[in-house]
Amino acid sequence: MAMETNRTRAVSAATAPTSPEVSIPEVLGNHVCFLLGTVSTRAIELFGQELTGSKLSVRAAGMLLLLDAQGPTSQNVIGQQMRLERSTMSLAADELERNRLVRRRRAPADRRQNELELTARGRRAIEEIEAATEKTTETLLQQLDPDEQRQLVALLQRIL
């Protein structure tokens, strides 16, 4: 019974996007899809709030992090890694290019492909993104101890 109470409390604290004092009904609190979707919504909301000063979208931040980690990468590969439709990826790349965060050019290995590369401005944005990521993670996972946080990350990686 105590385990159920803790789980219910954790569900209501970790997943309520706009009103933390309203608990998730038990019928929904036992559905993995609902829980993951609600936590995802909350994470995106928190991350977006942390990025407000940088005027970056969550998607743009993810693209910049990938480019920082991988170096120049084909637009198609970035889209696949982020699970974006081709047209959505193209619009996102347009936005980053317009804001001078990335440079788009023909890939040397395959001239049919566009390759994205961070600009100096894009590299400077990485620090802000990493700070926003850290703050969001702290806020979202504050109910969990460090071992539980590592376990959660490992479990999420397994199911992806």
VENRA-V134945 format. One record per residue. N is the residue number from 1. RES is the residue in one letter. SS is DSSP state (@ for helix, = for strand, . for the rest). Layout:
N_RES_SS ; N_RES_SS
This chain:
1_M_. ; 2_A_@ ; 3_M_@ ; 4_E_@ ; 5_T_@ ; 6_N_@ ; 7_R_@ ; 8_T_@ ; 9_R_@ ; 10_A_@ ; 11_V_@ ; 12_S_@ ; 13_A_@ ; 14_A_@ ; 15_T_@ ; 16_A_. ; 17_P_. ; 18_T_. ; 19_S_. ; 20_P_. ; 21_E_. ; 22_V_. ; 23_S_. ; 24_I_. ; 25_P_. ; 26_E_@ ; 27_V_@ ; 28_L_@ ; 29_G_@ ; 30_N_. ; 31_H_. ; 32_V_@ ; 33_C_@ ; 34_F_@ ; 35_L_@ ; 36_L_@ ; 37_G_@ ; 38_T_@ ; 39_V_@ ; 40_S_@ ; 41_T_@ ; 42_R_@ ; 43_A_@ ; 44_I_@ ; 45_E_@ ; 46_L_@ ; 47_F_@ ; 48_G_@ ; 49_Q_@ ; 50_E_@ ; 51_L_. ; 52_T_@ ; 53_G_@ ; 54_S_@ ; 55_K_. ; 56_L_. ; 57_S_. ; 58_V_@ ; 59_R_@ ; 60_A_@ ; 61_A_@ ; 62_G_@ ; 63_M_@ ; 64_L_@ ; 65_L_@ ; 66_L_@ ; 67_L_@ ; 68_D_@ ; 69_A_@ ; 70_Q_@ ; 71_G_. ; 72_P_. ; 73_T_= ; 74_S_= ; 75_Q_@ ; 76_N_@ ; 77_V_@ ; 78_I_@ ; 79_G_@ ; 80_Q_@ ; 81_Q_@ ; 82_M_. ; 83_R_. ; 84_L_. ; 85_E_. ; 86_R_@ ; 87_S_@ ; 88_T_@ ; 89_M_@ ; 90_S_@ ; 91_L_@ ; 92_A_@ ; 93_A_@ ; 94_D_@ ; 95_E_@ ; 96_L_@ ; 97_E_@ ; 98_R_@ ; 99_N_. ; 100_R_. ; 101_L_. ; 102_V_= ; 103_R_= ; 104_R_= ; 105_R_= ; 106_R_= ; 107_A_. ; 108_P_. ; 109_A_. ; 110_D_. ; 111_R_. ; 112_R_. ; 113_Q_. ; 114_N_= ; 115_E_= ; 116_L_= ; 117_E_= ; 118_L_= ; 119_T_. ; 120_A_@ ; 121_R_@ ; 122_G_@ ; 123_R_@ ; 124_R_@ ; 125_A_@ ; 126_I_@ ; 127_E_@ ; 128_E_@ ; 129_I_@ ; 130_E_@ ; 131_A_@ ; 132_A_@ ; 133_T_@ ; 134_E_@ ; 135_K_@ ; 136_T_@ ; 137_T_@ ; 138_E_@ ; 139_T_@ ; 140_L_@ ; 141_L_. ; 142_Q_. ; 143_Q_. ; 144_L_. ; 145_D_. ; 146_P_@ ; 147_D_@ ; 148_E_@ ; 149_Q_@ ; 150_R_@ ; 151_Q_@ ; 152_L_@ ; 153_V_@ ; 154_A_@ ; 155_L_@ ; 156_L_@ ; 157_Q_@ ; 158_R_@ ; 159_I_@ ; 160_L_.
